[in-house]
């Protein structure tokens, strides 16, 4: 029994993230908000978010997912959010291409590769002490000025060689990087770079250049960072793309319908 549990811990964690942890967190959030109303107190970090909210189950079907490195570092995606991202990766066909804007510690990169067998994962991060084209948020400097990126998938290279070998680590400013080799070839794009408004707008334009007309784009930190929230709501207001906020998360998703690619001026 102990051997079975050790071998399948990753799958138990994957199940727990979206089937237990996320539903329970929705209940606790509702109780917490109700308590604030009774005490006439407002969450100082709460933002007004207007994008439609949808449960992940109405957007993507269930398939078993596997977790490694489930512990979240400051700045990473939450446990439940990682579960949702892995479910999208799990539905990709072999030889699909994933592109991630914003590597950070590589925890999301690693789990996307684990749950998308046969798929390539390209991940772009800003080199430490690199000057940026646009201004970044003061509160994200410690995410940028780090010793290195992708440490989590690098340290797992021997234990999970197949997944890590399919990861391509790229460096550069997303506002100046040459994305040409990946344009129109990506099945899943995850936007999790700078949270500054101008960068979110720019990275979103890039994501729509990268994505296939049957692909999916996911953004992180909606309703958490004001620049992300404002940018996505502005884009939705102008383009009417049908962006959806996944219930209980800060993820926003857009799924292509097979029509012509979305372009920005």
C-alpha positions, 0 to 999 in steps of 0.5 A, a space after each residue: 500500500 505504501 509503495 502504491 501511494 508513493 507511486 501515485 502521489 502525483 495523481 492524488 495531488 492532481 485530483 485534490 487540486 481541482 476536485 477538492 481544494 478548489 471547491 472548498 476554497 470557493 466555500 471558504 471565500 464565500 464565508 469570508 466575504 459574508 463575514 466582511 459584509 456583516 462587519 462592514 469591512 472591505 478587503 483592501 486587496 479586492 478589485 472590481 472584476 467584470 469578466 464573466 465567471 465560468 467553472 473550469 468543468 464547463 470549459 475543459 473535460 476531466 482527465 487524470 492529471 499528475 502533480 510534482 512540486 506542488 508547493 507554491 513559492 511567492 509569485 507562483 500560481 496557486 495549487 488549484 490554478 496549477 490543477 486547472 492549467 494541467 487539465 488544459 495541457 492534458 487535453 493536448 495532442 502529442 507534438 503540440 506546442 505550448 508557449 509560456 510567457 514568464 518562467 519564474 521558478 519553472 514550476 508551472 513549466 515543469 507541470 505543463 510538460 508532465 501533463 502534455 506527453 510528447 508536447 514541446 514547451 517553450 518558456 520565456 523569461 527576462 534575464 536578471 538585471 535586464 532593462 525592459 522596454 516598458 516600465 514594470 510594476 514596483 511590486 514585481 521587481 523581486 520576481 525579475 531581479 532573481 538569481 535564475 529562472 526555471 530552477 524547478 524543472 532544472 533540478 528534476 532533469 534526472 528524475 523526469 528526463 522526458 518532460 524536462 528534455 521537451 522544455 526549451 528555455 528562452 531569455 529576453 524581454 517579451 516586448 522585444 523578443 523575436 517570436 517568429 519561429 513560434 507564430 501560428 504554431 502554438 496550441 496553448 499559450 500561458 501569459 504570466 509575465 509582467 503585471 504592468 498594464 502595457 506589458 499585459 497588452 503587449 503580451 496579449 497581442 503576442 499570444 494571439 500571434 502565437 496561437 493556432 486558430 484551434 488553440 487556447 490562451 490563458 492569463 494569470 493574475 486577473 483580479 489580483 494585479 490592477 494592470 492585468 485586470 484593467 488590460 484584459 477588461 479593456 481588450 474584452 471591451 474593444 474586441 468582444 473576444 469572449 474572455 472568461 474568468 475561471 471560477 475560484 481562480 485568477 485565470 482568464 481563458 480564451 479558446 479559439 473557434 477555428 475561425 480566422 486569427 484575432 489581430 490587433 492594430 
